[in-house]
């Protein structure tokens, strides 16, 4: 092997190592982002459940209360 091809091979090896490192770093970054999004999604799901329970409670209260549509309004004379 001549010296120029050895240098070229070493340069290519260095480039591939750098490329692999960049890919690994990007994968770590994406994994961290995925975990953050998963935590946010869990929080949103908890809020949805909380509001769903609240809405169910309010609907239950509305059904047990007497309806206002059956009460005749008080009319004032002219």
N, C-alpha and C positions, 0 to 999 in steps of 0.2 A: 504494500500500500504506500502510495506516495504521501508526503506530508500534507498536501492540500486536501486530499480526500479524508485524511484523519481529522484535520481541523474542521472540515465540513460536517463530518459525522459527529464530532463533539458539539458543534454549534446546533445541529439538529436535535441532539439529545437534550441540550439545555433548553431549547425552545419547547420541546414536548413536555419537559418537567414543569416549565412555567405555565404552559397551557393546562396541564393536569391540575396544578395548584389553583389556577383561576377557576376552573370548573368545580373543584372541591369547595372553594370559598363561596362560589355562587350557590351551590347546593346547600351549604350551611345557612346562607342568607335566606334562601327560599324556605328552608325548614323552620327557621325562626319566624318568618312571616306567616307561615302556615299555622304555627302554634298560636301566634297572636290572633289571627283571624278565627281560629277555633275557639279561643277564650271569648272573643267578642260575640261569636255566634251563640255560645252557651249563655252568655249574659242576655242576649236578645231573646233567646228561647225562654229563659226564666221570666223576663218581663212579659212576654206574650202569655205565659201561663198565669202570671199574677193578674194581668188585665182581664184575661178570660174568666178567672174566678170572680173578680170584681163585677164584671158584666153579668155573670150568672147570678150572683147575689142580688144585684140591682133588679134584674128581671124577676127574680123570685119575690122581691119586696113589692114590685109593681103589680104582680098578680094577686097578692094578698091584701093590698090596700083597696078600699072602695074606689070605683071609677068616678072621676069628676064629671064625666059626661052625663051621668044620671041625676046630678044635682041641678035643679033649675036655678038660673041666675036671679039675683035680686034686681028687680026693675024699679027705677025711680020714676015717680010721676012727674008729668010736665007742668 
